[in-house]
Amino acid sequence: MAPTHVLLDLDGTISDSSPGISNSLRHAFRTCGLPEPNDEDVRTIIGPPFEIGLPQIGVTEADLGRVIEAYRGHYQEVGLFENNVYRGIPELLDGLARTTTLAVATAKPQETAEQILEHFELADRFDMIVGATIELGSSRRTKAQVIAHVMARMGLSSGPGTVMVGDRDHDVEGATANGIPCIGVTWGFGSTDELVNAGATTVVHSPADVVPALASTYREHLR
């Protein structure tokens, strides 16, 4: 037995977006007269909304809005497609689509997520693509809020019939907040320790491991 619905994160799960995010962040910091972040800082903040991640690497509240604005301008023009689909992901999606309903649940802005998935010709694998709203402080910014929105639109309830797949602790925490299990993946930006400590049901290391993990997760939660 396996879940009927699978929600997948985008950055760090479906595609490696780090080149475009890194280049656009550095551009934004330079534009705003701030010291450029190093590689580790960039890696740390990929995934969660920037109002959560940027303060963790020293961006003050006074600078936050203009850094985000400078980032978005560069990313939409240049960084959006500095991006690569992870090996094995198209095959994973094709396999999952035969037996489950798929949706994307990402903290990336909705329009940007749609553009990326269409660019890589992956959009048609998903019944729904849901991203965050752009306005800071709006009601769909965190991963928990995005997942809740997906579940409400698809008429899903908590339990093992729906599973989140993601690479960062906020994917796990967002799933837990909505009463569904999360499979953590390590080919993205989070570590095994981060995912386990956040409460991931299981952690896998390649796209080929996801389908067996889904079945195992479903059985485990039925006990």
C-alpha positions as CSV (number, residue, x, y, z in Angstrom):
1,M,0.0,0.0,0.0
2,A,1.1,3.6,-0.6
3,P,-0.1,7.1,-0.3
4,T,-2.6,8.5,-2.7
5,H,-1.1,12.0,-2.8
6,V,2.5,13.2,-2.9
7,L,3.5,16.8,-2.4
8,L,7.0,17.7,-3.5
9,D,9.2,20.7,-2.7
10,L,10.9,22.4,-5.7
11,D,14.3,23.9,-4.7
12,G,16.6,21.2,-3.6
13,T,14.2,18.4,-4.3
14,I,13.2,18.6,-8.0
15,S,15.9,21.0,-9.1
16,D,19.2,22.5,-8.0
17,S,18.5,26.2,-8.0
18,S,21.6,27.2,-6.2
19,P,23.5,28.9,-9.1
20,G,20.7,31.3,-9.8
21,I,19.8,32.0,-6.2
22,S,23.5,32.5,-5.3
23,N,24.2,34.9,-8.2
24,S,21.0,36.9,-7.5
25,L,21.6,37.1,-3.8
26,R,25.2,38.4,-4.3
27,H,23.9,40.9,-6.8
28,A,21.3,42.1,-4.3
29,F,23.8,42.5,-1.5
30,R,26.2,44.4,-3.8
31,T,23.3,46.7,-5.0
32,C,22.4,47.4,-1.4
33,G,26.0,48.1,-0.3
34,L,26.2,45.0,1.9
35,P,29.0,42.4,2.2
36,E,28.3,39.5,-0.1
37,P,27.2,36.3,1.5
38,N,29.6,33.3,1.3
39,D,28.7,29.9,-0.2
40,E,27.7,28.4,3.2
41,D,25.4,31.4,4.0
42,V,23.7,31.0,0.6
43,R,23.2,27.3,1.1
44,T,21.8,27.8,4.6
45,I,18.9,30.1,3.4
46,I,17.8,28.3,0.3
47,G,14.3,27.0,0.9
48,P,12.6,29.1,3.6
49,P,11.0,32.5,2.9
50,F,13.7,35.2,2.8
51,E,12.2,37.1,5.7
52,I,13.1,34.0,7.8
53,G,16.5,33.2,6.1
54,L,18.1,36.6,5.4
55,P,18.1,37.8,9.1
56,Q,20.0,34.6,10.0
57,I,22.9,35.8,7.9
58,G,22.9,39.3,9.2
59,V,20.4,41.3,7.1
60,T,18.7,43.8,9.3
61,E,15.0,44.6,9.3
62,A,15.8,48.0,7.8
63,D,17.5,46.4,4.8
64,L,15.3,43.3,4.4
65,G,12.8,44.8,1.9
66,R,15.3,46.4,-0.4
67,V,17.5,43.2,-0.5
68,I,14.5,41.1,-1.4
69,E,13.4,43.6,-4.1
70,A,16.9,43.7,-5.6
71,Y,17.1,39.9,-5.5
72,R,13.7,39.5,-7.3
73,G,14.6,41.9,-10.1
74,H,17.8,40.1,-10.9
75,Y,16.4,36.6,-10.4
76,Q,13.4,37.2,-12.8
77,E,15.7,38.5,-15.5
78,V,18.8,36.3,-15.1
79,G,18.7,33.7,-12.3
80,L,15.4,32.0,-12.9
81,F,16.8,29.4,-15.3
82,E,20.3,29.1,-13.8
83,N,18.9,25.8,-12.5
84,N,19.2,22.1,-13.2
85,V,16.8,19.2,-12.7
86,Y,18.4,16.5,-10.5
87,R,19.2,13.3,-12.3
88,G,16.5,10.7,-11.8
89,I,13.7,13.2,-11.1
90,P,11.8,12.9,-14.4
91,E,11.8,9.1,-14.0
92,L,10.6,9.4,-10.4
93,L,7.7,11.8,-11.3
94,D,6.7,9.5,-14.2
95,G,6.6,6.5,-11.9
96,L,4.7,8.4,-9.1
97,A,2.2,9.8,-11.5
98,R,1.0,6.3,-12.5
99,T,-0.2,5.6,-9.0
100,T,-0.5,8.8,-7.1
101,T,-1.7,12.4,-7.5
102,L,1.2,14.8,-7.5
103,A,1.4,18.4,-6.4
104,V,4.3,20.9,-5.9
105,A,4.3,22.7,-2.5
106,T,7.1,25.3,-2.5
107,A,8.0,28.5,-0.6
108,K,9.2,29.9,-4.0
109,P,6.7,32.4,-5.4
110,Q,3.8,30.8,-7.3
111,E,4.5,32.3,-10.7
112,T,8.2,31.6,-10.5
113,A,7.6,27.9,-9.6
114,E,5.2,27.6,-12.6
115,Q,7.8,29.2,-15.0
116,I,10.6,26.8,-13.8
117,L,8.5,23.7,-14.1
118,E,7.2,24.7,-17.5
119,H,10.7,25.5,-18.7
120,F,11.9,22.0,-17.8
121,E,8.7,20.4,-19.2
122,L,7.7,19.0,-15.9
123,A,4.6,21.0,-15.2
124,D,2.2,18.4,-16.8
125,R,3.3,15.8,-14.2
126,F,1.5,17.7,-11.5
127,D,-2.2,18.1,-10.8
128,M,-1.4,21.3,-8.8
129,I,1.5,23.7,-8.4
130,V,1.3,25.9,-5.3
131,G,3.9,28.4,-4.3
132,A,4.1,31.3,-1.8
133,T,2.5,34.6,-2.2
134,I,4.9,37.5,-2.8
135,E,3.7,40.0,-0.1
136,L,5.7,39.8,3.2
137,G,3.4,38.9,6.1
138,S,0.7,37.4,3.8
139,S,-1.2,34.3,4.7
140,R,0.8,31.9,2.4
141,R,4.5,32.5,3.0
142,T,5.7,29.6,5.2
143,K,5.9,26.0,4.1
144,A,3.2,25.0,6.6
145,Q,0.9,27.6,5.0
146,V,1.7,26.4,1.5
147,I,1.0,22.8,2.4
148,A,-2.2,23.8,4.1
149,H,-3.3,25.6,1.0
150,V,-2.6,22.6,-1.2
151,M,-4.4,20.2,1.1
152,A,-7.5,22.5,1.3
153,R,-7.7,22.9,-2.5
154,M,-7.3,19.2,-3.0
155,G,-9.7,18.2,-0.2
156,L,-7.1,16.3,1.7
157,S,-7.1,15.4,5.4
158,S,-4.2,14.7,7.7
159,G,-2.8,11.1,7.8
160,P,-0.5,8.9,5.8
161,G,-2.5,9.1,2.6
162,T,-0.7,12.3,1.8
163,V,3.1,12.6,2.1
164,M,5.5,15.5,1.7
165,V,8.9,15.1,0.1
166,G,11.5,17.8,0.8
167,D,15.1,18.5,1.6
168,R,15.0,21.0,4.5
169,D,13.7,21.1,8.0
170,H,11.0,23.5,7.2
171,D,9.5,20.9,4.8
172,V,9.4,18.5,7.7
173,E,8.0,21.0,10.1
174,G,5.4,22.2,7.6
175,A,4.2,18.6,7.0
176,T,4.0,17.9,10.7
177,A,2.0,21.1,11.3
178,N,-0.5,19.7,8.8
179,G,-0.6,16.2,10.2
180,I,1.2,14.4,7.4
181,P,4.5,12.5,7.2
182,C,7.6,13.9,5.4
183,I,10.3,12.0,3.6
184,G,13.6,13.9,3.8
185,V,16.0,13.9,0.8
186,T,19.7,14.5,1.0
187,W,20.6,15.4,-2.6
188,G,19.4,19.0,-2.0
189,F,20.5,21.6,0.6
190,G,19.7,19.9,4.0
191,S,21.7,17.3,5.8
192,T,20.6,14.0,7.3
193,D,21.0,15.4,10.8
194,E,18.8,18.4,10.0
195,L,16.0,16.3,8.5
196,V,16.1,13.7,11.3
197,N,16.2,16.3,14.0
198,A,13.2,18.0,12.5
199,G,11.2,14.7,12.6
200,A,11.4,13.3,9.1
201,T,9.7,9.9,8.9
202,T,12.6,8.6,6.9
203,V,15.6,10.0,4.9
204,V,16.6,8.9,1.4
205,H,19.6,9.6,-0.6
206,S,18.5,9.2,-4.2
207,P,15.3,9.7,-6.3
208,A,15.2,5.9,-6.8
209,D,14.7,5.5,-3.0
210,V,11.6,7.6,-2.8
211,V,9.0,5.1,-4.0
212,P,10.0,2.3,-1.6
213,A,10.2,4.9,1.2
214,L,6.6,6.0,0.4
215,A,5.3,2.5,0.9
216,S,7.3,2.0,4.1
217,T,6.1,5.4,5.5
218,Y,2.5,4.5,4.7
219,R,2.7,1.1,6.5
220,E,4.5,2.7,9.5
221,H,1.8,5.3,10.0
222,L,-0.9,2.7,9.9
223,R,0.5,0.9,12.9
